[in-house]
């Protein structure tokens, strides 16, 4: 049970993406709206018709930094909203965000102590704020942002294959991963990590702001969302059988015991490749290398559950 500190009626704007989670979000709308109204909120519901429409609504909402703004969707929806707000107002203050999990993975929210609708309602009711980092990246002449992670190589290739098989639901990503393990390609990548140059063949690179990906996979187990650093996970040379044995360890965050898994931290990163590589920022198949990434320390504030026990770190 969640109890709001103030019993007076207050207005809030709810940006809602019904297509999140493969359409699962649409079925959650009555429960989400009822939950917010039970907290004595007058809900101004804004339902997105497309990604561009969601972006437009977020840009308008960003002009009211004192307002209460809630986003219900997945990691991709959160990225669109935050990216649009930062593009609209630059360095000015942003509204505090309440994030409601309505996607498939909802990975970023787990570092806010939010793993369910009930958790989200409790966080909004409690009004405990946490300032968190955002990653800004430049690619193809454009500037964008992510809050969870950006991957390339095996990760984006599997994401592209899963998208092609999306009619299979959650099974699509499992099959895509198995397909990519069968192919197991390595990619020649040139990296600059806080000014240090390295060039090698890697299976994948993941740049993480938070610990989780794919919902419950602790790909960057030491990552913190408010430490002013980005965590890199590099997968070097590894055989198919070894990868099949190591992959399940990502759920407990113990995959780093394998010598081919390397963890680094940085504030600024540049990744290039002889052939442009597809990027996967917060689950969206968009942009290509070269890409430049930097952290924006504690750029946004989100409601969180400070007392919620998070998944144990390895």
C-alpha positions as CSV (number, residue, x, y, z in Angstrom):
1,X,0.0,0.0,0.0
2,X,1.3,3.5,-0.9
3,X,0.4,6.6,1.0
4,X,0.7,10.0,-0.5
5,X,2.1,12.7,1.8
6,X,-0.5,15.3,0.7
7,X,-4.2,14.5,0.3
8,X,-5.1,17.6,-1.8
9,X,-5.9,17.1,-5.5
10,X,-2.9,17.9,-7.8
11,X,-2.6,17.9,-11.6
12,X,-0.1,15.7,-13.4
13,X,0.7,15.0,-17.0
14,X,0.9,11.4,-18.0
15,X,2.7,10.6,-21.3
16,X,1.6,7.2,-22.3
17,X,3.0,4.9,-25.0
18,X,0.4,2.2,-25.8
19,X,2.8,0.4,-28.1
20,X,5.4,-0.3,-25.4
21,X,6.0,-3.9,-24.6
22,X,4.7,-5.0,-27.9
23,X,1.3,-3.5,-27.1
24,X,1.2,-4.8,-23.5
25,X,1.1,-1.2,-22.2
26,X,-2.3,-0.6,-23.7
27,X,-3.8,-3.2,-21.5
28,X,-2.2,-1.6,-18.4
29,X,-3.7,1.9,-19.0
30,X,-6.8,1.4,-16.8
31,X,-4.7,0.2,-13.9
32,X,-2.1,2.9,-14.3
33,X,-4.7,5.7,-14.4
34,X,-6.7,4.3,-11.5
35,X,-3.5,4.0,-9.4
36,X,-2.6,7.6,-10.0
37,X,-6.1,8.8,-9.4
38,X,-6.1,6.9,-6.1
39,X,-3.2,9.2,-5.0
40,X,-5.5,12.2,-5.5
41,X,-4.0,13.2,-8.8
42,X,-6.0,14.8,-11.6
43,X,-4.5,13.0,-14.6
44,X,-4.0,14.9,-17.9
45,X,-3.6,11.8,-20.1
46,X,-1.5,12.2,-23.3
47,X,-1.5,9.1,-25.5
48,X,1.2,8.9,-28.1
49,X,0.4,7.9,-31.7
50,X,4.0,7.4,-32.7
51,X,7.6,8.0,-31.5
52,X,7.6,11.5,-33.1
53,X,4.3,12.3,-31.4
54,X,5.7,11.2,-28.0
55,X,8.7,13.4,-28.7
56,X,6.5,16.4,-29.5
57,X,4.5,15.9,-26.3
58,X,7.6,15.6,-24.2
59,X,9.1,18.8,-25.6
60,X,5.9,20.7,-24.7
61,X,6.0,19.2,-21.2
62,X,9.6,20.2,-20.6
63,X,8.6,23.9,-20.7
64,X,7.0,23.5,-17.3
65,X,9.8,22.6,-15.0
66,X,7.6,23.0,-11.9
67,X,5.0,20.5,-13.3
68,X,4.6,16.9,-12.4
69,X,5.4,14.6,-15.4
70,X,4.9,10.9,-15.6
71,X,6.0,8.6,-18.4
72,X,4.5,5.2,-18.8
73,X,6.3,3.0,-21.3
74,X,9.5,1.0,-21.7
75,X,13.2,2.0,-21.8
76,X,12.8,3.2,-25.4
77,X,9.9,5.5,-24.4
78,X,11.9,6.9,-21.5
79,X,14.8,7.6,-23.8
80,X,12.5,9.5,-26.3
81,X,11.0,11.6,-23.5
82,X,14.3,12.6,-21.9
83,X,16.0,13.1,-25.3
84,X,13.2,15.4,-26.4
85,X,13.2,17.4,-23.2
86,X,16.9,18.0,-23.3
87,X,16.8,19.0,-26.9
88,X,14.0,21.4,-26.2
89,X,15.4,23.3,-23.2
90,X,19.2,22.7,-23.3
91,X,20.8,23.4,-19.9
92,X,17.6,24.7,-18.2
93,X,16.0,22.7,-15.3
94,X,13.8,19.7,-16.2
95,X,10.6,18.6,-14.5
96,X,11.1,15.7,-12.1
97,X,10.2,12.5,-13.8
98,X,8.0,9.7,-12.5
99,X,8.6,6.6,-14.5
100,X,6.1,3.7,-14.7
101,X,7.2,0.3,-16.1
102,X,5.0,-0.6,-19.1
103,X,7.6,-2.1,-21.5
104,X,9.3,-5.5,-21.9
105,X,12.5,-5.0,-19.9
106,X,12.2,-1.7,-17.9
107,X,15.8,-2.1,-17.1
108,X,16.7,1.4,-16.0
109,X,13.9,1.6,-13.4
110,X,15.3,-1.3,-11.4
111,X,18.2,1.0,-10.3
112,X,15.5,3.3,-9.0
113,X,14.0,0.5,-7.0
114,X,11.0,0.2,-9.3
115,X,10.1,-3.3,-10.7
116,X,6.3,-3.1,-10.8
117,X,3.4,-0.7,-11.1
118,X,3.0,-0.8,-7.3
119,X,6.6,0.3,-6.9
120,X,6.1,3.1,-9.3
121,X,3.0,4.4,-7.5
122,X,4.9,4.2,-4.2
123,X,7.8,6.2,-5.6
124,X,5.5,8.9,-7.0
125,X,3.5,9.0,-3.7
126,X,6.7,9.3,-1.6
127,X,8.2,12.1,-3.8
128,X,11.8,11.0,-3.0
129,X,13.9,12.4,-5.8
130,X,17.2,11.0,-7.1
131,X,19.4,12.9,-9.5
132,X,20.8,10.6,-12.1
133,X,23.3,10.7,-15.0
134,X,22.4,10.9,-18.7
135,X,24.6,9.9,-21.6
136,X,24.8,12.3,-24.6
137,X,26.1,10.9,-27.9
138,X,26.8,12.3,-31.3
139,X,26.4,10.2,-34.5
140,X,25.5,10.8,-38.1
141,X,25.6,14.6,-37.5
142,X,23.0,14.4,-34.8
143,X,23.0,14.7,-31.0
144,X,20.9,12.3,-28.9
145,X,20.8,10.8,-25.4
146,X,20.3,7.5,-23.6
147,X,19.8,6.7,-19.9
148,X,20.3,2.9,-19.8
149,X,22.8,1.6,-22.3
150,X,24.1,1.7,-25.9
151,X,25.5,-1.4,-27.5
152,X,27.0,-2.5,-30.8
153,X,28.4,-5.6,-32.4
154,X,26.8,-8.8,-31.2
155,X,24.3,-6.8,-29.2
156,X,22.9,-4.6,-32.0
157,X,23.0,-7.6,-34.5
158,X,20.9,-9.7,-32.1
159,X,18.6,-6.7,-31.6
160,X,18.1,-6.4,-35.3
161,X,17.4,-10.1,-35.7
162,X,15.0,-10.1,-32.8
163,X,13.1,-7.2,-34.4
164,X,12.7,-9.2,-37.6
165,X,11.2,-12.1,-35.5
166,X,9.2,-9.8,-33.2
167,X,6.0,-11.7,-34.0
168,X,7.4,-14.4,-31.7
169,X,7.3,-12.1,-28.7
170,X,9.9,-12.6,-26.0
171,X,11.1,-15.7,-27.7
172,X,12.5,-13.6,-30.5
173,X,15.4,-12.3,-28.5
174,X,16.4,-15.8,-27.3
175,X,16.4,-17.1,-30.8
176,X,18.3,-14.0,-32.1
177,X,21.0,-14.5,-29.4
178,X,21.4,-18.2,-30.4
179,X,21.6,-17.2,-34.0
180,X,24.3,-14.7,-33.3
181,X,26.3,-17.2,-31.2
182,X,26.2,-19.5,-34.2
183,X,27.6,-16.8,-36.4
184,X,29.8,-15.3,-33.7
185,X,31.4,-12.4,-35.6
186,X,34.1,-10.2,-34.2
187,X,34.2,-6.5,-35.2
188,X,37.3,-4.4,-35.7
189,X,36.7,-1.3,-33.4
190,X,38.8,1.7,-32.7
191,X,38.1,3.2,-29.2
192,X,39.2,6.3,-27.4
193,X,38.4,6.0,-23.7
194,X,39.0,9.3,-21.8
195,X,41.8,10.0,-24.4
196,X,43.4,6.5,-24.3
197,X,43.5,4.8,-27.7
198,X,42.8,1.1,-28.3
199,X,42.1,-0.9,-31.4
200,X,41.1,-4.6,-31.4
201,X,38.6,-7.2,-32.6
202,X,35.7,-7.4,-30.2
203,X,32.5,-9.4,-30.2
204,X,30.6,-6.5,-28.6
205,X,30.9,-3.2,-26.7
206,X,28.2,-2.1,-24.3
207,X,28.3,1.4,-22.8
208,X,26.1,1.4,-19.7
209,X,24.8,4.1,-17.4
210,X,22.9,1.5,-15.3
211,X,23.5,-2.1,-14.3
212,X,20.7,-3.8,-16.2
213,X,19.8,-4.7,-19.7
214,X,17.0,-6.9,-21.1
215,X,15.1,-6.5,-17.8
216,X,17.1,-8.7,-15.4
217,X,20.5,-9.1,-17.0
218,X,23.3,-7.4,-14.9
219,X,25.6,-6.6,-17.8
220,X,27.4,-3.9,-15.9
221,X,27.2,-5.0,-12.3
222,X,29.3,-2.2,-10.8
223,X,27.5,0.6,-12.6
224,X,25.9,3.4,-10.7
225,X,23.4,5.8,-12.2
226,X,24.7,8.8,-10.3
227,X,28.5,8.4,-10.2
228,X,29.3,10.7,-13.1
229,X,30.8,7.7,-15.0
230,X,29.9,5.4,-17.8
231,X,30.7,1.7,-17.6
232,X,32.0,-0.2,-20.6
233,X,31.7,-3.9,-21.1
234,X,34.0,-5.3,-23.8
235,X,33.7,-8.9,-25.0
236,X,37.0,-10.1,-26.5
237,X,37.8,-13.3,-28.2
238,X,35.6,-16.2,-27.0
239,X,34.5,-19.5,-28.5
240,X,30.9,-20.5,-29.1
241,X,30.8,-23.2,-26.3
242,X,32.5,-20.8,-23.9
243,X,30.0,-18.1,-24.7
244,X,27.0,-20.4,-24.2
245,X,28.4,-21.3,-20.8
246,X,29.2,-17.7,-19.8
247,X,26.0,-16.1,-21.1
248,X,23.7,-17.3,-18.3
249,X,26.1,-15.7,-15.7
250,X,25.0,-12.3,-16.9
251,X,21.8,-12.7,-14.9
252,X,23.8,-12.8,-11.6
253,X,26.4,-10.3,-12.9
254,X,29.2,-12.9,-12.5
255,X,30.1,-13.1,-16.2
256,X,33.2,-11.0,-15.5
257,X,35.0,-14.0,-14.1
258,X,35.8,-15.0,-17.7
259,X,39.0,-13.4,-18.9
260,X,37.4,-12.4,-22.2
261,X,35.0,-10.0,-20.4
262,X,36.6,-6.6,-19.6
263,X,35.1,-3.8,-17.6
264,X,36.2,-0.1,-17.9
265,X,34.9,3.2,-16.8
266,X,35.1,6.6,-18.5
267,X,33.5,10.0,-18.9
268,X,34.1,10.4,-22.6
269,X,34.2,7.6,-25.2
270,X,34.6,7.5,-29.0
271,X,34.0,4.4,-31.0
272,X,34.8,4.0,-34.7
273,X,35.1,1.1,-37.2
274,X,36.3,0.6,-40.7
275,X,32.7,-0.4,-41.7
276,X,29.8,1.5,-40.0
277,X,28.3,-0.5,-37.2
278,X,24.7,-0.3,-36.2
279,X,24.0,1.1,-32.7
280,X,21.4,0.1,-30.1
281,X,20.7,3.0,-27.7
282,X,18.1,1.9,-25.1
283,X,16.7,-0.8,-27.3
284,X,16.3,1.4,-30.4
285,X,18.0,0.3,-33.6
286,X,19.3,3.7,-34.7
287,X,22.5,5.5,-35.6
288,X,25.9,4.0,-36.7
289,X,29.5,4.4,-35.8
290,X,31.5,6.6,-35.5
291,X,29.9,7.7,-32.2
292,X,31.1,10.0,-29.5
293,X,29.6,9.6,-26.0
294,X,29.9,11.7,-22.9
295,X,28.2,11.6,-19.5
296,X,26.1,14.4,-18.2
297,X,26.3,14.0,-14.4
298,X,23.1,14.1,-12.4
299,X,21.3,15.9,-15.3
300,X,17.8,14.7,-14.5
301,X,15.8,13.9,-11.3
302,X,13.5,10.9,-11.0
303,X,11.3,9.6,-8.2
304,X,12.7,6.5,-6.7
305,X,12.1,4.1,-3.8
306,X,15.1,4.6,-1.5
307,X,14.1,1.7,0.8
308,X,13.6,-0.9,-1.9
309,X,16.1,-3.7,-1.9
310,X,17.7,-4.0,-5.3
311,X,19.0,-7.1,-6.9
312,X,22.3,-8.1,-5.1
313,X,25.5,-7.1,-6.7
314,X,28.1,-9.8,-7.3
